Amino acid sequence: MCNTQMGNAIIQLKKAGISDAQIIHEMQVQSFKPLLDKYQDFDTNPAKETLERVKARFDDNIDHYLICLQDENIGYIRVRCADENNHHYVLTQIFIAPEYQGKGYAQAAIKQVELLYPKAQKWMLDTIKQEKKLCRFYEKLGYKLTGLEKNIIKGMDLVYYEKE
């Protein structure tokens, strides 16, 4: 478990297992519903994923962490190693439950997870191009646009970021 003190609050990353899939799924649906409502991306939005799909992601090549405030689960972060030398990692998903957003918890969680992988030479992620707040958030953490973009549906594109 990794901790960060934020005022009186302590943010922790707790390794998650398949037994945590239900709570992860519930928070995921809550967290991504506003983006689903906005973009109507029913094929790709995590709010539309089933519990079975969340469970299927638990394998040996992906690390799962619950983001905890004191002892309460408030979010989730998923990390995948992208190369055999353990030098490149992908933040494949991160979210904070809506009632805890905007308080710096996601930033603290990303900083913590990066420290858990001291051999990492490169971090990668993608986010929605049209969500300027999300783009600024990752840029504030040192992530740079790669120039790659992928259209998901009309009016919604993914942009790719890297941090070395």
Steps between C-alpha positions, in 0.01 A plus 500: 500500500627849412386815686486874430401754764266774371423737784324280756411240237715202410476364146604136465541261212388151595571206270165379369397145417212337319306506829494881462346485151147584619603823677725595208214442256256708705743793530591469130138527388446804727822668390460458125122558472535877442731433202262232371211746521704767321654296216255206472796267432316183595763266351806641678395679818596315821159582651354243257742221593362199681625365831623196308719724280649667808576157648658383173765774527650340809797310362874477559597783263287775655525659845185631664483749787214641699549866587402544864433805712562390857328158477241590235530392135472814289654395170705257298812492286614225262859460375626276221863429419552570129838332446691193615772707674254672736600844375176615333166515680149601401245659730213314340232644729467740788190643658383667816139469618308818410458626857880496548602657170679834483681458833843388375450130575559381143820703481623346826410150378687539171808632677485206741457239230794642303717458812400134526681430171853637545628329182244682285659711229177590323136534601217509246128571508214624286210730569218678320633791293182704545529481882738792542496471879627141479767597247623784723498265798737251333717779359534646850640160609767516228332299224558621142284447193647246258313635198300180457122529496221249452144585411251304712174658384407832342604772742714272719865420445768340713840669532807317621746624760845391616722593791868408516 
